Amino acid sequence: MTSTIKRRIARESLIFLLCTVIGLFIAYYVLYSHQRHYIPNLNDYHGDYMVDEGVNAIPYRYETPADMFRDLYSSAGLKSWLYILTPYFALCFVRSIIWSVNALRQPKQLAP
C-alpha cells in the first residue's frame, strides 16, 4: 500500500473514533443524564394507578451510567448503538452529498 492510502485509512479511522466519542456523550445525555430532569414524587401515585397506567415503581431505567453501557450488549442495545453511531452516519451522509455536488460540477471529459 502506498503512503497515500495509509494516510486515508488513518484519517478515516480517527474520524470514526472522534465521532464515536461524540456519540458516547450523546448517548449518555439522552439515555441517562436527561432522565434525571423529571423526578416524580412516588408518594403521589397509588398502587392501583400505577398498575392501570403502566407506570413502573422505579421511575428510571438506568440507575448508573454503567447500567446504560451494559445495555449495549443486550437485545435493547440497538437504540444505544444508534445514538453512538449517529454522528458518524451523519458525517458520512454530508460527505456523500458534498462529493455528489462536486462530481456534478466537474465538466464532462470527452473520450479520446
SULWO-V113366 format. One record per pair of residues at least 24 apart in sequence whose C-alpha atoms are under 8 Angstrom apart, sorted by the first residue. I is the first residue (numbers start at 1). J is the second residue. If there is no record, write none. Layout:
i j
I J
I J
This chain:
i j
15 88
16 88
19 85
19 87
19 88
20 84
20 85
20 87
20 88
21 84
22 84
22 87
23 83
23 84
23 85
23 86
23 87
24 83
24 84
26 83
26 84
27 80
27 83
27 84
28 65
28 68
31 68
31 80
32 62
32 64
32 65
32 68
35 60
36 60
